[in-house]
């Protein structure tokens, strides 16, 4: 009795005598009963009360029970619906089952059949609600775990980049003339990429490539890297191999995306005389063209054993001299704009030009 008292059943039938008889029977069984004479009244009752089960007549005024089933389920997807039908309406009742009703009873209704149908429908409703809740919990768990995995993957990706950056910094620390080179190239290249209208994702790929572009020098002999005099042809080829070594080291790190291609191609030349693949013009990835120009600018404006440090103006003049041959003219123009903007900003802040 206590269990039944928590369950509300709605009887939808346009014949008041049938509604009254069923309501009295449900009351004796301990159920909370409600009555409705039309589809519209049924929808109002479902919205006002916590209805668990609906006994729904197929024939209703204005709107049939067949068309009322989807309306009721839209109002409350957890409803259990049992159709009440005449003998010759069994086909119609079957259609209602296809639309979401649980069962149908043929009039005149036997109370033993009604008991059985109500018990079965309520069990099915309980199971369906439990399954739905389980499905929601599983979906929530999947979403939570997916978010956690993405966060963990992001941490691992950042850690891998940070580890590689530390390795590059260690390589650069051995040469006082090269210290901080990758960080400076990375900053300038990212600003140039943004100046040229690259999207956020590509700008970050250029920034990452700038930080890691010399990782391949781990495979170059220190005696060659630290040589103060002119390099032989063999030594120059050995140094040039750092772009392929770097791209091979980074290739398994798929999260680096296009940054690996930028690193491989940043020593290609606009006229096709670069390395390692002899690419020319726009066949060279834009990020690589930007990286190459930023590296040349930084090399010119840094002290090196084989050359004196240039001023930024002299370095920009040199970049324009090799534009169209070594460097992309559009990239050189963007480098010029960024350097001048940066210099103006420093001057405005009271720093050195």
NUBA-743956 format. One record per residue (C-alpha): chain; residue number from 1; residue in one letter; x, y, z. Coordinates in nm, 4 decimals. Each point is the difference from the previous one (the first is absolute). Example, Ala and Ser with C-alpha at 12.3 -4.5 7.8 and 13.67 -1.06 7.14 Angstrom:
{cadena A	num 1	residuo A	x 1.2300	y -0.4500	z 0.7800}
{cadena A	num 2	residuo S	x 0.1370	y 0.3440	z -0.0660}
! end
This chain:
{cadena A	num 1	residuo X	x 0.0000	y 0.0000	z 0.0000}
{cadena A	num 2	residuo X	x 0.2796	y 0.2429	z 0.0864}
{cadena A	num 3	residuo X	x 0.1770	y -0.0727	z -0.3293}
{cadena A	num 4	residuo X	x -0.3221	y 0.0539	z -0.1983}
{cadena A	num 5	residuo X	x -0.0736	y 0.3274	z 0.1801}
{cadena A	num 6	residuo X	x 0.3138	y 0.1512	z -0.1518}
{cadena A	num 7	residuo X	x -0.1257	y -0.0791	z -0.3504}
{cadena A	num 8	residuo X	x -0.2411	y 0.2269	z -0.1862}
{cadena A	num 9	residuo X	x -0.2072	y -0.1329	z -0.2894}
{cadena A	num 10	residuo X	x -0.1885	y 0.2146	z -0.2506}
{cadena A	num 11	residuo X	x -0.3143	y -0.1374	z -0.1695}
{cadena A	num 12	residuo X	x -0.0759	y 0.1675	z -0.3334}
{cadena A	num 13	residuo X	x -0.3473	y -0.0954	z -0.1307}
{cadena A	num 14	residuo X	x -0.2871	y 0.2175	z -0.1209}
{cadena A	num 15	residuo X	x -0.2546	y -0.2275	z 0.1729}
{cadena A	num 16	residuo X	x -0.0406	y 0.1191	z 0.3571}
{cadena A	num 17	residuo X	x -0.1450	y -0.3342	z 0.1193}
{cadena A	num 18	residuo X	x 0.3143	y -0.1828	z -0.1112}
{cadena A	num 19	residuo X	x 0.2245	y 0.2613	z 0.1632}
{cadena A	num 20	residuo X	x -0.1894	y -0.0160	z 0.3271}
{cadena A	num 21	residuo X	x 0.0013	y -0.3808	z 0.0120}
{cadena A	num 22	residuo X	x 0.3725	y -0.0158	z -0.0679}
{cadena A	num 23	residuo X	x 0.0788	y 0.2753	z 0.2505}
{cadena A	num 24	residuo X	x -0.1886	y -0.1861	z 0.2732}
{cadena A	num 25	residuo X	x 0.1814	y -0.3215	z -0.0831}
{cadena A	num 26	residuo X	x 0.3417	y 0.1728	z 0.0036}
{cadena A	num 27	residuo X	x -0.0836	y 0.1643	z 0.3335}
{cadena A	num 28	residuo X	x -0.0758	y -0.3413	z 0.1510}
{cadena A	num 29	residuo X	x 0.3381	y -0.1177	z -0.1263}
{cadena A	num 30	residuo X	x 0.1719	y 0.2914	z 0.1699}
{cadena A	num 31	residuo X	x 0.0875	y 0.2028	z -0.3089}
{cadena A	num 32	residuo X	x -0.0475	y 0.3766	z -0.0310}
{cadena A	num 33	residuo X	x -0.2405	y 0.0391	z -0.2936}
{cadena A	num 34	residuo X	x -0.0737	y 0.2937	z -0.2310}
{cadena A	num 35	residuo X	x -0.2540	y 0.0264	z -0.2803}
{cadena A	num 36	residuo X	x -0.0065	y 0.1829	z -0.3339}
{cadena A	num 37	residuo X	x -0.2647	y 0.0007	z -0.2751}
{cadena A	num 38	residuo X	x 0.2157	y 0.1236	z -0.2894}
{cadena A	num 39	residuo X	x 0.3507	y 0.0249	z -0.1335}
{cadena A	num 40	residuo X	x 0.0300	y 0.3617	z 0.1121}
{cadena A	num 41	residuo X	x -0.1112	y -0.0850	z 0.3554}
{cadena A	num 42	residuo X	x 0.2460	y -0.2900	z 0.0060}
{cadena A	num 43	residuo X	x 0.2922	y 0.2275	z -0.0896}
{cadena A	num 44	residuo X	x -0.0992	y 0.2447	z 0.2748}
{cadena A	num 45	residuo X	x -0.0136	y -0.2822	z 0.2566}
{cadena A	num 46	residuo X	x 0.3425	y -0.1307	z -0.1024}
{cadena A	num 47	residuo X	x 0.1435	y 0.3491	z 0.0385}
{cadena A	num 48	residuo X	x -0.1657	y 0.0587	z 0.3401}
{cadena A	num 49	residuo X	x 0.0504	y -0.3397	z 0.1645}
{cadena A	num 50	residuo X	x 0.2781	y -0.2557	z 0.0241}
{cadena A	num 51	residuo X	x -0.1737	y -0.2601	z -0.2126}
{cadena A	num 52	residuo X	x 0.1654	y -0.3413	z -0.0286}
{cadena A	num 53	residuo X	x -0.2462	y -0.1800	z -0.2261}
{cadena A	num 54	residuo X	x -0.2794	y 0.0986	z -0.2403}
{cadena A	num 55	residuo X	x -0.3004	y -0.2144	z -0.0958}
{cadena A	num 56	residuo X	x -0.0796	y 0.1578	z -0.3374}
{cadena A	num 57	residuo X	x -0.3132	y -0.0629	z -0.2092}
{cadena A	num 58	residuo X	x 0.0647	y -0.0248	z -0.3747}
{cadena A	num 59	residuo X	x -0.3186	y 0.1944	z -0.0835}
{cadena A	num 60	residuo X	x 0.0004	y 0.3518	z 0.1447}
{cadena A	num 61	residuo X	x -0.1820	y 0.3165	z -0.1110}
{cadena A	num 62	residuo X	x 0.1946	y 0.2491	z -0.2114}
{cadena A	num 63	residuo X	x 0.3301	y -0.1911	z 0.0105}
{cadena A	num 64	residuo X	x 0.0310	y -0.3789	z -0.0012}
{cadena A	num 65	residuo X	x 0.1986	y -0.2071	z 0.2432}
{cadena A	num 66	residuo X	x 0.2311	y -0.1000	z -0.2872}
{cadena A	num 67	residuo X	x 0.1051	y 0.3629	z -0.0449}
{cadena A	num 68	residuo X	x 0.0012	y 0.0669	z 0.3740}
{cadena A	num 69	residuo X	x 0.2674	y -0.2617	z 0.0780}
{cadena A	num 70	residuo X	x 0.2926	y 0.2029	z -0.1444}
{cadena A	num 71	residuo X	x -0.1318	y 0.3186	z 0.1649}
{cadena A	num 72	residuo X	x -0.0056	y -0.1647	z 0.3420}
{cadena A	num 73	residuo X	x 0.3467	y -0.1494	z -0.0452}
{cadena A	num 74	residuo X	x 0.1344	y 0.3349	z -0.1092}
{cadena A	num 75	residuo X	x -0.1403	y 0.1523	z 0.3195}
{cadena A	num 76	residuo X	x 0.1483	y -0.2827	z 0.2100}
{cadena A	num 77	residuo X	x 0.2243	y -0.2587	z -0.1725}
{cadena A	num 78	residuo X	x -0.0188	y -0.2257	z 0.3086}
{cadena A	num 79	residuo X	x -0.3758	y -0.0591	z -0.0236}
{cadena A	num 80	residuo X	x -0.1295	y -0.3557	z -0.0268}
{cadena A	num 81	residuo X	x -0.3042	y -0.0037	z -0.2314}
{cadena A	num 82	residuo X	x -0.2597	y -0.2777	z -0.0320}
{cadena A	num 83	residuo X	x -0.2568	y 0.0348	z -0.2777}
{cadena A	num 84	residuo X	x -0.3707	y -0.0753	z 0.0540}
{cadena A	num 85	residuo X	x -0.1652	y -0.1186	z -0.3197}
{cadena A	num 86	residuo X	x -0.3009	y -0.1765	z -0.1451}
{cadena A	num 87	residuo X	x 0.0457	y -0.3449	z -0.1533}
{cadena A	num 88	residuo X	x 0.0076	y 0.1338	z -0.3563}
{cadena A	num 89	residuo X	x 0.2641	y 0.2607	z 0.0917}
{cadena A	num 90	residuo X	x 0.2825	y -0.2472	z 0.0655}
{cadena A	num 91	residuo X	x 0.1875	y 0.1170	z -0.3126}
{cadena A	num 92	residuo X	x -0.0273	y 0.3605	z 0.1139}
{cadena A	num 93	residuo X	x 0.1241	y -0.0980	z 0.3450}
{cadena A	num 94	residuo X	x 0.2996	y -0.1715	z -0.1609}
{cadena A	num 95	residuo X	x 0.0809	y 0.3282	z -0.1725}
{cadena A	num 96	residuo X	x -0.0016	y 0.1648	z 0.3417}
{cadena A	num 97	residuo X	x 0.2541	y -0.2560	z 0.1189}
{cadena A	num 98	residuo X	x 0.2241	y 0.1025	z -0.2876}
{cadena A	num 99	residuo X	x -0.0295	y 0.3589	z 0.1197}
{cadena A	num 100	residuo X	x 0.1090	y -0.0863	z 0.3538}
{cadena A	num 101	residuo X	x -0.2969	y -0.1503	z 0.1885}
{cadena A	num 102	residuo X	x 0.0871	y -0.3017	z 0.2200}
{cadena A	num 103	residuo X	x -0.3125	y -0.2149	z -0.0393}
{cadena A	num 104	residuo X	x -0.3695	y 0.0014	z -0.0906}
{cadena A	num 105	residuo X	x -0.3134	y -0.1379	z 0.1629}
{cadena A	num 106	residuo X	x -0.3229	y -0.0903	z -0.1790}
{cadena A	num 107	residuo X	x -0.3291	y 0.1292	z 0.1370}
{cadena A	num 108	residuo X	x -0.1873	y -0.1053	z 0.2023}
{cadena A	num 109	residuo X	x 0.3007	y -0.0156	z 0.2301}
{cadena A	num 110	residuo X	x 0.0530	y -0.2913	z 0.2341}
{cadena A	num 111	residuo X	x 0.1504	y 0.1211	z 0.3270}
{cadena A	num 112	residuo X	x 0.2380	y -0.2954	z 0.0160}
{cadena A	num 113	residuo X	x 0.1319	y 0.0976	z -0.3430}
{cadena A	num 114	residuo X	x 0.0205	y 0.3610	z 0.1165}
{cadena A	num 115	residuo X	x 0.2051	y -0.1007	z 0.3069}
{cadena A	num 116	residuo X	x 0.2392	y -0.2002	z -0.2120}
{cadena A	num 117	residuo X	x 0.0379	y 0.2770	z -0.2606}
{cadena A	num 118	residuo X	x 0.0611	y 0.2671	z 0.2664}
{cadena A	num 119	residuo X	x 0.2617	y -0.2100	z 0.1821}
{cadena A	num 120	residuo X	x 0.1827	y -0.0841	z -0.3230}
{cadena A	num 121	residuo X	x -0.0106	y 0.3564	z -0.1272}
{cadena A	num 122	residuo X	x 0.1293	y 0.1414	z 0.3279}
{cadena A	num 123	residuo X	x 0.2831	y -0.2559	z 0.0057}
{cadena A	num 124	residuo X	x 0.0937	y 0.0897	z -0.3553}
{cadena A	num 125	residuo X	x -0.0148	y 0.3700	z 0.0890}
{cadena A	num 126	residuo X	x 0.2263	y -0.0516	z 0.3009}
{cadena A	num 127	residuo X	x 0.2489	y -0.1980	z -0.2075}
{cadena A	num 128	residuo X	x -0.0079	y 0.2547	z -0.2834}
{cadena A	num 129	residuo X	x 0.0621	y 0.2850	z 0.2442}
{cadena A	num 130	residuo X	x 0.2856	y -0.1917	z 0.1617}
{cadena A	num 131	residuo X	x 0.1500	y -0.0774	z -0.3401}
{cadena A	num 132	residuo X	x -0.0335	y 0.3627	z -0.1010}
{cadena A	num 133	residuo X	x 0.1650	y 0.1168	z 0.3220}
{cadena A	num 134	residuo X	x 0.2781	y -0.2537	z -0.0470}
{cadena A	num 135	residuo X	x 0.0466	y 0.1197	z -0.3567}
{cadena A	num 136	residuo X	x 0.0241	y 0.3606	z 0.1183}
{cadena A	num 137	residuo X	x 0.2476	y -0.0964	z 0.2714}
{cadena A	num 138	residuo X	x 0.2093	y -0.1939	z -0.2495}
{cadena A	num 139	residuo X	x -0.0114	y 0.2865	z -0.2451}
{cadena A	num 140	residuo X	x 0.1010	y 0.2427	z 0.2735}
{cadena A	num 141	residuo X	x 0.2804	y -0.2337	z 0.1034}
{cadena A	num 142	residuo X	x 0.1185	y -0.0287	z -0.3602}
{cadena A	num 143	residuo X	x -0.0050	y 0.3779	z -0.0395}
{cadena A	num 144	residuo X	x 0.1847	y 0.0443	z 0.3296}
{cadena A	num 145	residuo X	x 0.2611	y -0.2598	z -0.0889}
{cadena A	num 146	residuo X	x 0.0383	y 0.1474	z -0.3487}
{cadena A	num 147	residuo X	x 0.0567	y 0.3447	z 0.1486}
{cadena A	num 148	residuo X	x 0.2508	y -0.1447	z 0.2478}
{cadena A	num 149	residuo X	x 0.1841	y -0.1824	z -0.2775}
{cadena A	num 150	residuo X	x 0.0121	y 0.3174	z -0.2061}
{cadena A	num 151	residuo X	x 0.1396	y 0.1915	z 0.2976}
{cadena A	num 152	residuo X	x 0.2588	y -0.2726	z 0.0631}
{cadena A	num 153	residuo X	x 0.0911	y -0.0120	z -0.3678}
{cadena A	num 154	residuo X	x 0.0356	y 0.3788	z 0.0000}
{cadena A	num 155	residuo X	x 0.2301	y -0.0198	z 0.3025}
{cadena A	num 156	residuo X	x 0.2114	y -0.2684	z -0.1660}
{cadena A	num 157	residuo X	x 0.0183	y 0.2000	z -0.3229}
{cadena A	num 158	residuo X	x 0.1064	y 0.3142	z 0.1877}
{cadena A	num 159	residuo X	x 0.2491	y -0.2043	z 0.1997}
{cadena A	num 160	residuo X	x 0.1488	y -0.1511	z -0.3155}
{cadena A	num 161	residuo X	x 0.0428	y 0.3457	z -0.1535}
{cadena A	num 162	residuo X	x 0.1473	y 0.1385	z 0.3214}
{cadena A	num 163	residuo X	x 0.2441	y -0.2924	z 0.0163}
{cadena A	num 164	residuo X	x 0.1110	y 0.0591	z -0.3587}
{cadena A	num 165	residuo X	x 0.0338	y 0.3725	z 0.0679}
{cadena A	num 166	residuo X	x 0.2228	y -0.0786	z 0.2965}
{cadena A	num 167	residuo X	x 0.2162	y -0.2127	z -0.2283}
{cadena A	num 168	residuo X	x 0.0260	y 0.2842	z -0.2543}
{cadena A	num 169	residuo X	x 0.0905	y 0.2426	z 0.2793}
{cadena A	num 170	residuo X	x 0.2689	y -0.2399	z 0.1196}
{cadena A	num 171	residuo X	x 0.1432	y -0.0148	z -0.3533}
{cadena A	num 172	residuo X	x -0.0036	y 0.3774	z -0.0322}
{cadena A	num 173	residuo X	x 0.1543	y 0.0492	z 0.3458}
{cadena A	num 174	residuo X	x 0.3220	y -0.1589	z -0.1276}
{cadena A	num 175	residuo X	x 0.0450	y 0.2894	z -0.2429}
{cadena A	num 176	residuo X	x -0.0189	y 0.3526	z 0.1480}
{cadena A	num 177	residuo X	x -0.0570	y 0.1424	z -0.3487}
{cadena A	num 178	residuo X	x -0.3068	y -0.2191	z -0.0507}
{cadena A	num 179	residuo X	x -0.1621	y 0.0251	z 0.3450}
{cadena A	num 180	residuo X	x -0.3704	y 0.0990	z -0.0177}
{cadena A	num 181	residuo X	x -0.0038	y -0.0278	z -0.3800}
{cadena A	num 182	residuo X	x -0.3002	y -0.2372	z -0.0196}
{cadena A	num 183	residuo X	x -0.2099	y 0.2059	z 0.2406}
{cadena A	num 184	residuo X	x 0.0658	y 0.3178	z -0.1993}
{cadena A	num 185	residuo X	x -0.0740	y -0.1684	z -0.3326}
{cadena A	num 186	residuo X	x -0.3202	y -0.1479	z 0.1451}
{cadena A	num 187	residuo X	x -0.1263	y 0.3381	z 0.1234}
{cadena A	num 188	residuo X	x 0.0780	y 0.1833	z -0.3238}
{cadena A	num 189	residuo X	x -0.1387	y -0.2763	z -0.2233}
{cadena A	num 190	residuo X	x -0.3291	y -0.0132	z 0.1916}
{cadena A	num 191	residuo X	x -0.0421	y 0.3785	z -0.0306}
{cadena A	num 192	residuo X	x 0.0738	y -0.0166	z -0.3733}
{cadena A	num 193	residuo X	x -0.2501	y -0.2835	z -0.0485}
{cadena A	num 194	residuo X	x -0.2676	y 0.2056	z 0.1774}
{cadena A	num 195	residuo X	x 0.0934	y 0.3070	z -0.2094}
{cadena A	num 196	residuo X	x -0.0545	y -0.2085	z -0.3139}
{cadena A	num 197	residuo X	x -0.3500	y -0.0982	z 0.1125}
{cadena A	num 198	residuo X	x 0.0652	y -0.3556	z 0.1193}
{cadena A	num 199	residuo X	x -0.2611	y -0.1508	z 0.2331}
{cadena A	num 200	residuo X	x 0.0668	y -0.0672	z 0.3669}
{cadena A	num 201	residuo X	x 0.0760	y -0.3681	z -0.0595}
{cadena A	num 202	residuo X	x 0.2561	y 0.0707	z -0.2709}
{cadena A	num 203	residuo X	x 0.1592	y 0.2781	z 0.2050}
{cadena A	num 204	residuo X	x 0.0476	y -0.2466	z 0.2856}
{cadena A	num 205	residuo X	x 0.1443	y -0.2586	z -0.2409}
{cadena A	num 206	residuo X	x 0.2503	y 0.2616	z -0.1213}
{cadena A	num 207	residuo X	x 0.0823	y 0.0944	z 0.3602}
{cadena A	num 208	residuo X	x 0.0608	y -0.3653	z 0.0921}
{cadena A	num 209	residuo X	x 0.2073	y -0.0578	z -0.3125}
{cadena A	num 210	residuo X	x 0.2100	y 0.3035	z 0.0904}
{cadena A	num 211	residuo X	x 0.0738	y -0.1384	z 0.3447}
{cadena A	num 212	residuo X	x 0.0968	y -0.3408	z -0.1383}
{cadena A	num 213	residuo X	x 0.1456	y 0.0805	z -0.3429}
{cadena A	num 214	residuo X	x 0.3601	y -0.0801	z 0.1029}
{cadena A	num 215	residuo X	x -0.0788	y -0.3230	z 0.1890}
{cadena A	num 216	residuo X	x 0.1724	y -0.1937	z -0.2801}
{cadena A	num 217	residuo X	x 0.3364	y 0.1524	z 0.0945}
{cadena A	num 218	residuo X	x 0.0157	y -0.2679	z 0.2660}
{cadena A	num 219	residuo X	x 0.1181	y -0.2215	z -0.2886}
{cadena A	num 220	residuo X	x 0.2706	y 0.2421	z -0.1203}
{cadena A	num 221	residuo X	x 0.3561	y -0.0392	z 0.1292}
{cadena A	num 222	residuo X	x 0.0967	y 0.2676	z 0.2496}
{cadena A	num 223	residuo X	x 0.3338	y 0.0524	z -0.1735}
{cadena A	num 224	residuo X	x -0.1896	y 0.1105	z -0.3091}
{cadena A	num 225	residuo X	x -0.2557	y 0.2084	z 0.1883}
{cadena A	num 226	residuo X	x 0.2734	y 0.1823	z 0.1944}
{cadena A	num 227	residuo X	x 0.2393	y 0.0478	z -0.2915}
{cadena A	num 228	residuo X	x 0.0983	y 0.3664	z -0.0318}
{cadena A	num 229	residuo X	x 0.1442	y -0.0168	z -0.3517}
{cadena A	num 230	residuo X	x -0.1692	y -0.0701	z -0.3331}
{cadena A	num 231	residuo X	x -0.1706	y -0.3386	z -0.0337}
{cadena A	num 232	residuo X	x 0.0996	y -0.2491	z -0.2643}
{cadena A	num 233	residuo X	x -0.2652	y -0.1216	z -0.2425}
{cadena A	num 234	residuo X	x -0.0307	y -0.3250	z 0.1952}
{cadena A	num 235	residuo X	x -0.0299	y 0.1872	z 0.3294}
{cadena A	num 236	residuo X	x -0.2647	y 0.2289	z -0.1478}
{cadena A	num 237	residuo X	x -0.2015	y -0.3005	z -0.1176}
{cadena A	num 238	residuo X	x 0.0363	y -0.1516	z 0.3473}
{cadena A	num 239	residuo X	x -0.1362	y 0.3175	z 0.1657}
{cadena A	num 240	residuo X	x -0.2796	y 0.0240	z -0.2558}
{cadena A	num 241	residuo X	x -0.1128	y -0.3505	z 0.0936}
{cadena A	num 242	residuo X	x -0.1378	y 0.1357	z 0.3283}
{cadena A	num 243	residuo X	x -0.3343	y 0.0824	z -0.1664}
{cadena A	num 244	residuo X	x -0.0605	y -0.3610	z -0.1044}
{cadena A	num 245	residuo X	x 0.1305	y -0.1326	z 0.3317}
{cadena A	num 246	residuo X	x -0.2337	y 0.2377	z 0.1837}
{cadena A	num 247	residuo X	x -0.3045	y -0.0964	z -0.2060}
{cadena A	num 248	residuo X	x 0.0793	y -0.3696	z 0.0538}
{cadena A	num 249	residuo X	x 0.0266	y 0.0518	z 0.3767}
{cadena A	num 250	residuo X	x -0.3305	y 0.1869	z 0.0137}
{cadena A	num 251	residuo X	x -0.1981	y -0.2054	z -0.2551}
{cadena A	num 252	residuo X	x -0.1452	y -0.2432	z 0.2612}
{cadena A	num 253	residuo X	x -0.1428	y 0.2953	z 0.1971}
{cadena A	num 254	residuo X	x -0.3141	y 0.0344	z -0.2109}
{cadena A	num 255	residuo X	x -0.1402	y 0.2740	z 0.2248}
{cadena A	num 256	residuo X	x 0.2649	y 0.2361	z -0.1414}
{cadena A	num 257	residuo X	x -0.1911	y -0.0065	z -0.3287}
{cadena A	num 258	residuo X	x 0.1345	y 0.2342	z -0.2686}
{cadena A	num 259	residuo X	x 0.2851	y 0.1197	z 0.2235}
{cadena A	num 260	residuo X	x 0.2041	y -0.3042	z -0.1095}
{cadena A	num 261	residuo X	x -0.0328	y 0.0952	z -0.3683}
{cadena A	num 262	residuo X	x 0.0983	y 0.3594	z 0.0842}
{cadena A	num 263	residuo X	x 0.3139	y -0.1254	z 0.1745}
{cadena A	num 264	residuo X	x 0.0951	y -0.2292	z -0.2874}
{cadena A	num 265	residuo X	x -0.0406	y 0.2729	z -0.2627}
{cadena A	num 266	residuo X	x 0.1264	y 0.3130	z 0.1763}
{cadena A	num 267	residuo X	x 0.3288	y -0.0087	z -0.1994}
{cadena A	num 268	residuo X	x -0.1741	y -0.0265	z -0.3378}
{cadena A	num 269	residuo X	x 0.0504	y 0.3050	z -0.2240}
{cadena A	num 270	residuo X	x -0.2468	y 0.1984	z -0.2078}
{cadena A	num 271	residuo X	x 0.1995	y -0.0758	z -0.3177}
{cadena A	num 272	residuo X	x 0.0160	y -0.3752	z 0.0695}
{cadena A	num 273	residuo X	x 0.3689	y -0.0145	z 0.0934}
{cadena A	num 274	residuo X	x -0.0569	y -0.0869	z 0.3646}
{cadena A	num 275	residuo X	x -0.0142	y -0.3335	z 0.1768}
{cadena A	num 276	residuo X	x -0.0952	y -0.2745	z 0.0775}
{cadena A	num 277	residuo X	x -0.2626	y -0.0364	z -0.2761}
{cadena A	num 278	residuo X	x 0.0766	y 0.2820	z -0.2438}
{cadena A	num 279	residuo X	x -0.3469	y 0.1530	z 0.0380}
{cadena A	num 280	residuo X	x -0.0629	y 0.3438	z -0.1482}
{cadena A	num 281	residuo X	x -0.2498	y 0.2834	z 0.0246}
{cadena A	num 282	residuo X	x -0.3336	y -0.0778	z 0.1573}
{cadena A	num 283	residuo X	x 0.0740	y -0.3724	z -0.0047}
{cadena A	num 284	residuo X	x 0.1936	y 0.0772	z 0.3177}
{cadena A	num 285	residuo X	x -0.2467	y 0.0019	z 0.2934}
{cadena A	num 286	residuo X	x -0.0715	y 0.3567	z 0.1099}
{cadena A	num 287	residuo X	x 0.0995	y -0.0808	z 0.3567}
{cadena A	num 288	residuo X	x 0.3399	y -0.1212	z -0.1252}
{cadena A	num 289	residuo X	x 0.0491	y 0.3173	z -0.2101}
{cadena A	num 290	residuo X	x -0.0775	y 0.2121	z 0.3056}
{cadena A	num 291	residuo X	x 0.2298	y -0.2081	z 0.2199}
{cadena A	num 292	residuo X	x 0.2833	y 0.0276	z -0.2499}
{cadena A	num 293	residuo X	x -0.0265	y 0.3795	z -0.0228}
{cadena A	num 294	residuo X	x -0.0219	y 0.0364	z 0.3796}
{cadena A	num 295	residuo X	x 0.3101	y -0.2174	z 0.0408}
{cadena A	num 296	residuo X	x 0.1994	y 0.2044	z -0.2527}
{cadena A	num 297	residuo X	x -0.1013	y 0.3241	z 0.1740}
{cadena A	num 298	residuo X	x 0.1018	y -0.1347	z 0.3407}
{cadena A	num 299	residuo X	x 0.3316	y -0.1312	z -0.1334}
{cadena A	num 300	residuo X	x 0.0793	y 0.3412	z -0.1515}
{cadena A	num 301	residuo X	x -0.0882	y 0.1905	z 0.3186}
{cadena A	num 302	residuo X	x 0.1943	y -0.2336	z 0.2304}
{cadena A	num 303	residuo X	x 0.3745	y -0.0147	z 0.0615}
{cadena A	num 304	residuo X	x 0.1596	y -0.2961	z -0.1765}
{cadena A	num 305	residuo X	x 0.3652	y -0.1115	z -0.0208}
{cadena A	num 306	residuo X	x -0.0050	y 0.0524	z -0.3746}
{cadena A	num 307	residuo X	x -0.1831	y 0.3347	z -0.0168}
{cadena A	num 308	residuo X	x -0.0642	y 0.3162	z 0.1966}
{cadena A	num 309	residuo X	x -0.3467	y 0.0728	z 0.1361}
{cadena A	num 310	residuo X	x -0.2101	y 0.2121	z -0.2363}
{cadena A	num 311	residuo X	x -0.2485	y 0.2679	z 0.0941}
{cadena A	num 312	residuo X	x -0.3627	y -0.0803	z -0.0657}
{cadena A	num 313	residuo X	x -0.0060	y 0.2502	z -0.2899}
{cadena A	num 314	residuo X	x 0.3060	y -0.1587	z -0.1628}
{cadena A	num 315	residuo X	x -0.1475	y -0.3474	z 0.0520}
{cadena A	num 316	residuo X	x -0.3275	y 0.1037	z -0.1663}
{cadena A	num 317	residuo X	x 0.1958	y 0.1420	z -0.2939}
{cadena A	num 318	residuo X	x 0.1798	y -0.3339	z -0.0328}
{cadena A	num 319	residuo X	x -0.3331	y -0.1902	z 0.0136}
{cadena A	num 320	residuo X	x -0.1369	y 0.2161	z -0.2819}
{cadena A	num 321	residuo X	x 0.3141	y -0.0689	z -0.2038}
{cadena A	num 322	residuo X	x -0.0601	y -0.3764	z 0.0099}
{cadena A	num 323	residuo X	x -0.3793	y 0.0217	z -0.0336}
{cadena A	num 324	residuo X	x -0.1181	y -0.1700	z -0.3160}
{cadena A	num 325	residuo X	x 0.3044	y -0.2228	z -0.0017}
{cadena A	num 326	residuo X	x 0.0434	y -0.1497	z 0.3477}
{cadena A	num 327	residuo X	x -0.3046	y 0.1380	z 0.1791}
{cadena A	num 328	residuo X	x -0.3666	y 0.0573	z -0.0860}
{cadena A	num 329	residuo X	x -0.0388	y 0.3764	z -0.0742}
{cadena A	num 330	residuo X	x -0.3401	y 0.0105	z 0.1738}
{cadena A	num 331	residuo X	x 0.1490	y -0.1556	z 0.3133}
{cadena A	num 332	residuo X	x 0.2892	y 0.2488	z -0.0031}
{cadena A	num 333	residuo X	x -0.2546	y 0.2833	z -0.0223}
{cadena A	num 334	residuo X	x -0.1834	y -0.1417	z 0.3024}
{cadena A	num 335	residuo X	x 0.3264	y -0.0402	z 0.1952}
{cadena A	num 336	residuo X	x 0.0794	y 0.3649	z -0.0738}
{cadena A	num 337	residuo X	x -0.3425	y 0.1094	z 0.1260}
{cadena A	num 338	residuo X	x 0.0261	y -0.2055	z 0.3198}
{cadena A	num 339	residuo X	x 0.3558	y 0.1169	z 0.0783}
{cadena A	num 340	residuo X	x -0.0953	y 0.3637	z -0.0504}
{cadena A	num 341	residuo X	x -0.3143	y -0.0375	z 0.2117}
{cadena A	num 342	residuo X	x 0.1979	y -0.1689	z 0.2749}
{cadena A	num 343	residuo X	x 0.2651	y 0.2703	z -0.0098}
{cadena A	num 344	residuo X	x -0.2644	y 0.2742	z 0.0173}
{cadena A	num 345	residuo X	x -0.1624	y -0.1737	z 0.2977}
{cadena A	num 346	residuo X	x 0.3294	y -0.0251	z 0.1863}
{cadena A	num 347	residuo X	x 0.0723	y 0.3635	z -0.0689}
{cadena A	num 348	residuo X	x -0.3428	y 0.0985	z 0.1298}
{cadena A	num 349	residuo X	x 0.0654	y -0.2014	z 0.3166}
{cadena A	num 350	residuo X	x 0.3325	y 0.1769	z 0.0485}
{cadena A	num 351	residuo X	x 0.2127	y -0.2989	z -0.0987}
{cadena A	num 352	residuo X	x 0.2800	y -0.0173	z -0.2491}
{cadena A	num 353	residuo X	x -0.0812	y -0.0065	z -0.3717}
! end
